[in-house]
């Protein structure tokens, strides 16, 4: 009887321990099952979020958040684009439209000598045969000043402002014709005892001979009490701006 009681008591004490082990084992199993989906699902979920965020940033539907991988990638791409733009050379050259002594579309500026042949009139040296000093001073692409001096009994100054042209060949693959016409208005000033200033009308052509010399021919008309007309022929030495 006593032995039976002892066995019963030991069995009774063993049951709670066994139950505790069973409960503990179940809890560990549940924890293991709970942790396992997190380790598998969480990275997949993050990857999908990153993919969606990257696509939305690329399309411009959302604004990148500083500190994310996608923001860093966008910034790197932007930086590389800016760097490539900075490294590209610029073919633009700044050039002022006005320059004293610059070349016009009719050719270079020049200074030289020539001879004036009188055609009609008789009031000034334009209508006589005299040596002259000629020049062309470019101001813009189309405008130039052409001061000249006729060295006669009464030295006469010609100061016209001319509009310079250039002939273009009909064939775009050939060079323009080496003839540059011009025309303009100005003043003619006669010195001496009968000093007088009158309107000057001029027109002519420049013909580049080479990189250093330009030939020119012009017809000048001075409107004094009588109209004096003369033909001026000369050769000038080309130069660039002052």
C-alpha positions as CSV (number, residue, x, y, z in Angstrom):
1,X,0.0,0.0,0.0
2,X,2.8,2.3,0.8
3,X,4.6,1.4,-2.3
4,X,1.6,2.1,-4.4
5,X,1.2,5.5,-2.8
6,X,4.9,6.3,-3.5
7,X,4.6,5.4,-7.2
8,X,1.4,7.4,-7.5
9,X,3.0,10.4,-5.9
10,X,6.0,10.2,-8.2
11,X,3.8,9.9,-11.2
12,X,1.7,12.8,-10.0
13,X,4.8,15.0,-9.6
14,X,6.1,14.0,-13.0
15,X,3.0,15.0,-14.9
16,X,3.4,18.8,-14.3
17,X,7.0,18.7,-15.4
18,X,6.1,16.8,-18.6
19,X,3.3,19.3,-19.3
20,X,5.6,22.2,-18.8
21,X,8.1,20.7,-21.3
22,X,5.2,20.2,-23.8
23,X,4.1,23.8,-23.4
24,X,7.7,25.1,-23.7
25,X,8.2,23.1,-26.8
26,X,5.0,24.4,-28.4
27,X,6.1,28.0,-27.6
28,X,9.5,27.5,-29.2
29,X,7.8,26.0,-32.3
30,X,5.4,28.9,-32.5
31,X,8.3,31.4,-32.2
32,X,10.3,29.6,-34.8
33,X,7.3,29.7,-37.2
34,X,6.8,33.4,-36.5
35,X,10.4,34.4,-37.1
36,X,10.8,32.3,-40.2
37,X,8.2,34.2,-42.4
38,X,9.7,37.6,-41.3
39,X,13.2,36.6,-42.4
40,X,11.8,35.5,-45.8
41,X,9.0,38.0,-46.5
42,X,10.6,41.2,-45.2
43,X,13.5,41.3,-47.7
44,X,11.1,40.5,-50.6
45,X,8.7,43.3,-49.4
46,X,11.6,45.8,-49.2
47,X,12.8,44.8,-52.7
48,X,9.4,45.4,-54.2
49,X,9.1,48.8,-52.4
50,X,12.6,49.7,-53.7
51,X,11.6,48.7,-57.3
52,X,8.4,50.7,-57.2
53,X,10.1,53.7,-55.7
54,X,12.8,53.6,-58.3
55,X,10.2,53.5,-61.1
56,X,8.2,56.3,-59.6
57,X,11.3,58.5,-59.2
58,X,12.4,57.8,-62.8
59,X,8.9,58.8,-64.1
60,X,8.9,61.9,-61.9
61,X,5.7,61.1,-60.1
62,X,7.3,61.4,-56.6
63,X,10.1,63.4,-55.1
64,X,13.2,61.5,-54.0
65,X,13.8,61.5,-50.2
66,X,17.4,62.5,-49.2
67,X,19.4,59.6,-47.9
68,X,17.9,56.8,-49.9
69,X,19.7,54.6,-52.4
70,X,17.5,55.8,-55.2
71,X,18.2,59.5,-54.4
72,X,21.9,58.8,-54.5
73,X,21.6,57.0,-57.9
74,X,19.6,59.9,-59.4
75,X,22.2,62.4,-58.0
76,X,25.0,60.5,-59.5
77,X,23.3,60.4,-62.9
78,X,22.6,64.1,-62.7
79,X,26.2,64.8,-61.7
80,X,27.5,62.8,-64.7
81,X,25.2,64.8,-67.0
82,X,26.4,68.1,-65.7
83,X,30.0,67.0,-65.9
84,X,29.6,66.0,-69.6
85,X,27.9,69.3,-70.3
86,X,30.8,71.2,-68.7
87,X,33.5,69.2,-70.6
88,X,31.9,69.8,-74.0
89,X,33.8,72.6,-75.8
90,X,31.9,75.7,-76.9
91,X,32.2,76.7,-80.5
92,X,30.8,80.2,-79.9
93,X,33.2,83.0,-80.2
94,X,32.2,86.4,-78.8
95,X,32.7,89.2,-81.4
96,X,31.7,92.8,-81.1
97,X,29.7,94.0,-84.1
98,X,31.6,97.3,-84.1
99,X,35.3,97.6,-84.5
100,X,37.4,100.4,-85.9
101,X,39.4,99.1,-88.8
102,X,37.8,95.7,-88.9
103,X,37.1,93.8,-92.2
104,X,33.7,94.2,-93.8
105,X,31.9,91.7,-96.0
106,X,33.5,93.6,-98.9
107,X,37.1,92.9,-97.7
108,X,39.8,94.3,-95.4
109,X,40.4,97.8,-94.4
110,X,43.3,99.5,-96.2
111,X,45.3,102.6,-96.8
112,X,47.1,103.5,-100.0
113,X,47.7,105.8,-102.9
114,X,45.9,106.5,-106.2
115,X,45.2,109.0,-108.9
116,X,42.1,111.1,-109.5
117,X,40.9,111.7,-113.1
118,X,38.5,114.7,-113.6
119,X,35.4,114.0,-115.6
120,X,33.3,117.2,-115.4
121,X,32.8,120.5,-113.5
122,X,35.7,122.7,-112.6
123,X,35.0,124.2,-109.1
124,X,37.1,121.7,-107.0
125,X,40.1,119.4,-107.5
126,X,37.6,116.5,-108.0
127,X,37.3,117.7,-111.6
128,X,41.2,117.8,-112.1
129,X,43.9,115.2,-112.4
130,X,45.7,114.8,-109.1
131,X,47.4,112.3,-106.9
132,X,45.4,111.1,-104.0
133,X,45.7,109.3,-100.6
134,X,43.0,106.8,-100.2
135,X,41.8,104.6,-97.3
136,X,39.0,102.4,-96.1
137,X,38.2,102.0,-92.4
138,X,35.7,99.3,-91.6
139,X,33.3,100.0,-88.7
140,X,30.7,97.2,-88.9
141,X,30.2,94.2,-91.1
142,X,28.5,96.4,-93.8
143,X,29.6,100.0,-93.1
144,X,32.9,101.7,-93.5
145,X,34.4,105.2,-93.7
146,X,36.5,106.0,-96.7
147,X,38.4,109.3,-96.1
148,X,40.6,110.4,-99.1
149,X,42.7,113.5,-99.9
150,X,43.1,114.9,-103.4
151,X,46.4,116.7,-103.5
152,X,45.8,119.6,-105.9
153,X,46.0,123.4,-106.0
154,X,43.3,123.5,-103.4
155,X,43.6,120.3,-101.4
156,X,40.2,118.6,-101.2
157,X,39.1,116.1,-98.6
158,X,36.5,113.4,-99.3
159,X,34.8,111.8,-96.3
160,X,32.1,109.4,-97.4
161,X,30.3,106.7,-95.3
162,X,29.7,103.7,-97.5
163,X,27.6,100.5,-97.5
164,X,29.7,97.6,-98.5
165,X,28.4,94.6,-100.5
166,X,29.8,91.4,-101.8
167,X,28.9,89.3,-104.8
168,X,27.9,85.7,-104.1
169,X,28.5,82.9,-106.6
170,X,25.3,81.0,-107.6
171,X,27.2,77.8,-106.9
172,X,27.3,77.3,-103.1
173,X,30.4,75.1,-103.4
174,X,32.5,77.8,-105.0
175,X,34.1,80.9,-103.4
176,X,32.4,84.4,-103.7
177,X,33.5,86.5,-106.6
178,X,36.5,88.7,-105.7
179,X,34.6,92.0,-106.4
180,X,33.0,94.0,-103.6
181,X,30.9,97.0,-104.7
182,X,30.1,99.9,-102.4
183,X,28.1,103.2,-102.4
184,X,27.5,106.0,-99.9
185,X,27.1,109.6,-99.0
186,X,29.4,112.1,-97.2
187,X,31.0,115.4,-97.4
188,X,33.6,117.0,-99.7
189,X,35.6,119.8,-98.2
190,X,37.6,122.1,-100.5
191,X,40.4,124.2,-98.9
192,X,42.1,127.4,-100.1
193,X,40.8,130.8,-100.9
194,X,37.4,129.5,-101.8
195,X,37.0,127.0,-99.0
196,X,33.6,125.3,-99.2
197,X,31.9,122.1,-98.1
198,X,29.4,120.2,-100.2
199,X,27.5,117.0,-100.4
200,X,29.5,114.0,-101.7
201,X,28.0,111.0,-103.5
202,X,30.3,108.1,-104.2
203,X,30.2,104.5,-105.6
204,X,32.8,102.0,-106.6
205,X,34.3,98.6,-106.3
206,X,37.1,96.9,-104.3
207,X,39.0,94.0,-105.8
208,X,41.3,92.0,-103.4
209,X,44.5,91.3,-105.2
210,X,46.0,89.1,-102.4
211,X,46.0,89.0,-98.6
212,X,48.0,92.3,-98.5
213,X,46.7,94.5,-101.3
214,X,43.3,95.7,-102.6
215,X,42.6,97.6,-105.8
216,X,39.8,100.1,-105.8
217,X,38.0,102.3,-108.3
218,X,35.3,104.9,-107.5
219,X,33.2,107.6,-109.0
220,X,32.9,110.8,-106.8
221,X,30.4,113.6,-107.3
222,X,30.7,116.8,-105.3
223,X,27.6,119.1,-105.4
224,X,29.0,122.6,-105.3
225,X,27.6,125.5,-107.3
226,X,28.6,123.2,-110.2
227,X,28.6,119.5,-109.9
228,X,32.2,118.2,-110.0
229,X,32.7,114.5,-111.0
230,X,35.9,112.6,-110.9
231,X,37.1,108.9,-111.2
232,X,39.5,107.7,-108.5
233,X,41.8,104.7,-109.1
234,X,44.1,103.3,-106.4
235,X,45.8,100.4,-104.5
236,X,45.6,100.0,-100.8
237,X,47.6,98.0,-98.2
238,X,45.4,95.9,-96.1
239,X,45.4,96.1,-92.3
240,X,43.4,94.9,-89.3
241,X,41.7,96.9,-86.5
242,X,43.5,99.6,-84.5
